[in-house]
Amino acid sequence: MPKWLHDMGLNAYEYSLTRGINIKEETARLIGTEARKYDIAVSVHAPYYINLASPEKEIAKKSKEYILDSLKVATWLGAKRVVFHPGSCAKISRQKANENVIHMLKQLIDQAKDYLQSGMFLCPETMGKLNQVGTLDEILHFCSLHDNMMPTLDFGHLHARGLGAINSKEDYQEIIDRVENAIGYERTKSFHSHFSRIEFTEGGEKKHWTISDTQYGPEFSYLAEVIIERRLSPTIICESRGVMAEDALKLKNIYEEKITLSNNGNI
């Protein structure tokens, strides 16, 4: 995989543990060695079924353990970022869900201190459905708990959760302003990100689409301009439906075209 990505012209890869943690240490270390050889930045996405907000103590405890296990896999892979979904507030109030997440995150931070001291980052993700924990403000509050917590800004999710909230360069600027005000420039500079076009309903996210499906937002070109103007260097993982690598290259090409325009004074 790392060589294939390198040959395509890509330089980041998110290893998915979303369906379960079943990779062997030997395999993970081989992938990590190849990634370093081809200069591919690796991150890890923890299982989808994590729910730190759960009122059921055993589910919350297991969720914390899944993140700890994901951190272990990340060390094998040579990854420095573990992305996770905070949880659901479908059955309890949003306030109680957030209290539960914060309680579990404090335990997680304590138990993961060796990983964090080694330079690992926990990256809670902004979520696309209204009944999920993961508004921008919620994620930024979680990230205030420790310097080694970094937001995963999923712009498609933010767009869908806001029922079409990102439509201009100014909308992206406002998001980055909020991030920087909450956690400072250094972490904002290297934020983690997912990007895809997303269809939504009144409940938020419905379905991921491709960059070619222009009837759905948000637009990447505005984000590219903000990244360049504010001298940011995020890791952006493409989550287009069915064509992630191909669309990742399209995003990279848009970004590089914007750099050329910027150098010529046209942004």
JOTA-V135830 format. One record per pair of residues at least 6 apart in sequence whose ideal C-beta (glycine too) atoms are under 8 Angstrom apart, sorted by the first residue. I is the first residue (numbers start at 1). GAP is how many residues later the second one is. D is the distance in whole Angstrom. If there is no record, write none. Layout:
# JOTA-V135830
I;GAP;D, I;GAP;D
This chain:
# JOTA-V135830
1;12;7, 1;30;7, 1;33;7, 2;11;7, 2;29;7, 2;32;4, 2;33;4, 2;35;7, 2;36;4, 2;38;5, 3;31;6, 3;34;8, 3;35;6, 5;6;7, 5;8;6, 5;33;7, 5;35;6, 5;240;7, 6;32;4, 6;33;7, 6;34;6, 8;237;6, 8;241;6, 9;240;6, 9;243;7, 10;30;8, 10;235;7, 10;238;6, 10;239;6, 10;242;7, 11;28;6, 11;29;6, 11;30;6, 12;28;7, 12;29;5, 12;30;8, 12;31;7, 12;223;5, 12;224;7, 12;225;6, 13;22;7, 13;27;5, 13;28;7, 13;29;5, 13;30;8, 14;28;8, 14;29;5, 14;30;7, 14;31;5, 14;69;7, 14;223;5, 15;8;8, 15;13;8, 15;16;7, 15;27;6, 15;28;7, 15;29;5, 15;30;7, 15;58;8, 15;62;6, 15;64;7, 16;29;5, 17;6;7, 17;27;6, 17;28;6, 17;29;6, 17;30;6, 17;53;6, 17;56;6, 18;27;5, 18;28;8, 18;29;6, 18;30;5, 19;28;7, 19;29;7, 20;27;6, 21;26;7, 21;45;7, 21;48;5, 21;49;7, 21;52;6, 23;50;6, 23;53;8, 25;51;5, 28;45;6, 28;48;4, 28;49;5, 29;47;5, 29;48;8, 31;11;8, 31;46;6, 32;10;7, 32;44;6, 32;45;4, 32;46;4, 32;47;8, 33;45;8, 34;6;8, 35;6;8, 35;7;5, 35;42;7, 35;43;6, 36;42;6, 41;194;6, 42;32;8, 42;35;5, 42;36;6, 42;37;4, 43;31;8, 43;36;5, 43;37;7, 43;38;4, 43;39;7, 43;40;6, 43;80;7, 43;149;7, 43;192;7, 43;194;7, 44;26;5, 44;29;6, 44;30;4, 44;33;7, 44;35;5, 44;37;7, 44;38;5, 44;39;7, 45;37;8, 45;38;5, 45;39;8, 46;20;6, 46;21;5, 46;24;4, 46;36;6, 46;37;7, 46;38;4, 46;39;8, 47;19;5, 47;23;7, 48;37;6, 49;14;8, 49;17;8, 50;13;4, 50;16;5, 50;17;7, 50;34;5, 50;35;6, 50;36;8, 50;37;7, 51;8;6, 51;9;7, 51;12;5, 51;36;4, 51;37;6, 52;8;6, 52;11;5, 52;12;7, 52;34;6, 52;35;5, 52;48;7, 52;49;5, 52;52;4, 52;53;7, 52;56;8, 52;81;8, 53;7;8, 53;33;6, 53;34;3, 53;35;6, 53;36;6, 53;39;7, 53;44;4, 53;45;7, 53;47;5, 53;48;5, 53;80;5, 54;6;5, 54;9;7, 54;33;6, 54;34;8, 54;46;7, 55;36;7, 55;37;6, 55;41;7, 55;45;7, 60;40;6, 60;44;5, 63;24;7, 63;41;7, 64;40;5, 64;43;6, 64;44;5, 64;47;8, 67;15;7, 67;17;6, 67;41;6, 67;45;8, 67;55;7, 68;40;7, 68;43;6, 68;44;6, 70;12;5, 70;14;7, 71;11;6, 71;41;6, 71;44;5, 71;49;6, 71;51;8, 73;6;8, 74;6;7, 74;7;7, 74;8;5, 74;41;8, 74;46;6, 75;40;7, 75;43;8, 75;45;7, 80;39;6, 80;40;6, 80;41;6, 81;39;8, 81;40;5, 81;42;5, 81;69;7, 81;111;6, 81;154;7, 82;38;7, 82;39;7, 82;40;6, 82;41;6, 83;40;5, 83;41;8, 83;42;6, 83;69;5, 83;109;7, 83;111;8, 84;38;7, 84;39;7, 84;40;6, 84;41;7, 85;39;8, 85;40;6, 85;42;6, 85;47;7, 85;49;7, 86;15;5, 86;38;5, 86;39;8, 86;41;7, 86;46;8, 86;47;4, 86;48;6, 86;52;7, 86;53;8, 86;56;7, 87;10;6, 87;13;7, 87;14;6, 87;45;7, 87;46;5, 88;9;7, 88;43;6, 88;44;6, 88;45;7, 89;7;8, 89;8;4, 89;9;8, 89;42;6, 89;43;7, 89;44;5, 90;41;4, 92;8;8, 94;39;7, 97;36;5, 98;35;6, 98;40;6, 98;43;8, 101;32;6, 101;37;8, 101;41;7, 102;39;8, 102;40;7, 102;43;7, 105;17;8, 105;37;6, 105;40;6, 105;44;8, 106;39;7, 108;14;7, 109;7;7, 109;13;8, 109;36;6, 109;37;5, 109;40;8, 112;8;7, 112;10;7, 116;6;7, 116;30;7, 116;32;4, 119;29;8, 120;28;7, 121;27;5, 121;28;7, 121;29;5, 121;71;8, 122;24;8, 122;26;7, 122;27;5, 122;28;7, 123;26;7, 123;27;5, 123;28;7, 123;29;4, 123;69;5, 124;10;7, 124;15;5, 124;18;5, 124;19;7, 124;25;7, 124;27;7, 124;28;7, 125;9;6, 125;14;7, 125;26;8, 125;27;4, 125;29;6, 125;32;7, 125;69;7, 126;8;5, 126;9;7, 126;10;6, 126;13;5, 126;25;7, 126;26;7, 126;27;6, 126;28;5, 126;31;5, 126;32;5, 126;35;7, 127;6;7, 127;7;3, 127;8;8, 127;27;7, 127;30;6, 127;34;7, 127;78;8, 128;26;7, 128;28;7, 128;29;3, 128;30;8, 128;32;4, 128;33;5, 128;70;6, 128;72;7, 128;76;5, 128;77;3, 129;31;8, 129;32;7, 129;74;6, 129;75;4, 129;76;5, 130;31;6, 130;73;6, 130;74;5, 131;72;7, 131;73;8, 132;72;8, 134;23;7, 134;27;8, 135;26;7, 136;15;8, 136;17;8, 136;22;6, 136;39;7, 136;42;6, 136;43;8, 137;41;8, 139;12;5, 139;13;8, 140;11;6, 140;38;7, 140;39;6, 140;42;4, 140;43;6, 141;41;8, 142;7;6, 143;6;4, 143;7;6, 143;8;5, 143;39;7, 143;40;5, 143;44;7, 144;38;7, 144;39;7, 147;40;8, 150;33;8, 150;37;5, 150;40;7, 150;41;6, 150;42;6, 151;28;6, 151;32;7, 151;40;6, 151;41;7, 152;39;8, 152;40;4, 152;41;7, 152;42;6, 153;22;7, 153;26;7, 153;38;6, 153;39;7, 153;40;5, 153;41;8, 153;81;8, 154;39;7, 154;40;4, 154;41;8, 154;85;8, 155;11;6, 155;17;8, 155;20;8, 155;38;7, 155;39;7, 155;40;5, 155;63;6, 155;68;6, 156;38;7, 156;39;6, 156;40;5, 156;41;6, 156;42;4, 156;49;8, 156;52;7, 156;62;7, 156;83;7, 157;37;7, 157;41;7, 157;47;8, 157;48;6, 158;7;6, 158;8;6, 158;17;7, 158;60;8, 159;6;6, 159;7;4, 159;39;6, 159;41;7, 159;58;5, 159;59;4, 160;38;4, 160;39;8, 160;40;4, 160;44;5, 160;45;4, 160;46;7, 161;39;8, 161;43;5, 161;44;7, 163;37;6, 163;39;7, 163;41;7, 164;36;7, 164;53;6, 165;6;7, 166;6;7, 166;9;8, 166;51;6, 166;52;4, 166;53;8, 166;56;8, 167;50;7, 167;51;7, 167;52;8, 168;54;6, 169;53;4, 169;56;6, 169;57;6, 171;47;8, 171;51;8, 172;50;5, 172;51;5, 172;54;5, 173;53;6, 176;12;7, 176;50;6, 176;54;6, 176;56;7, 179;9;5, 179;12;7, 180;8;4, 188;44;7, 189;42;7, 189;43;5, 189;44;6, 189;45;8, 190;42;8, 190;43;6, 190;44;6, 190;45;7, 191;41;7, 191;43;5, 191;44;8, 192;42;7, 192;43;5, 192;45;8, 193;41;5, 193;42;7, 193;43;5, 193;44;7, 194;42;8, 194;43;5, 194;44;8, 194;45;5, 195;25;6, 195;28;7, 195;41;6, 195;42;7, 195;43;6, 195;44;7, 195;56;6, 196;12;5, 196;13;7, 196;14;8, 196;15;8, 196;42;7, 196;43;4, 196;44;5, 196;45;7, 196;51;8, 197;11;7, 197;12;4, 197;13;7, 197;14;7, 197;16;5, 197;17;8, 197;19;4, 197;20;6, 197;21;7, 197;43;7, 198;7;6, 198;8;7, 198;9;7, 198;10;6, 198;11;7, 198;18;6, 198;19;8, 199;6;8, 199;7;5, 199;8;5, 199;9;8, 199;10;6, 199;17;5, 200;6;5, 207;34;7, 208;31;6, 208;32;7, 208;33;4, 209;7;5, 209;31;7, 209;32;6, 210;30;4, 210;31;6, 210;32;7, 210;33;6, 210;37;6, 211;9;7, 211;29;6, 211;36;5, 211;39;5, 211;40;7, 220;31;5, 220;34;6, 221;33;6, 221;37;7, 224;27;8, 224;30;6, 224;31;5, 224;34;4, 225;33;6, 225;37;8, 225;42;5, 226;6;8, 227;6;8, 227;7;7, 227;28;7, 228;27;8, 228;30;6, 228;31;6, 228;34;5, 228;39;7, 229;33;8, 229;38;7, 236;12;8, 236;15;7, 237;11;8, 238;6;5, 238;7;8, 238;9;5, 238;10;4, 238;13;6, 240;6;8, 240;7;4, 240;8;8, 258;9;6, 261;6;5
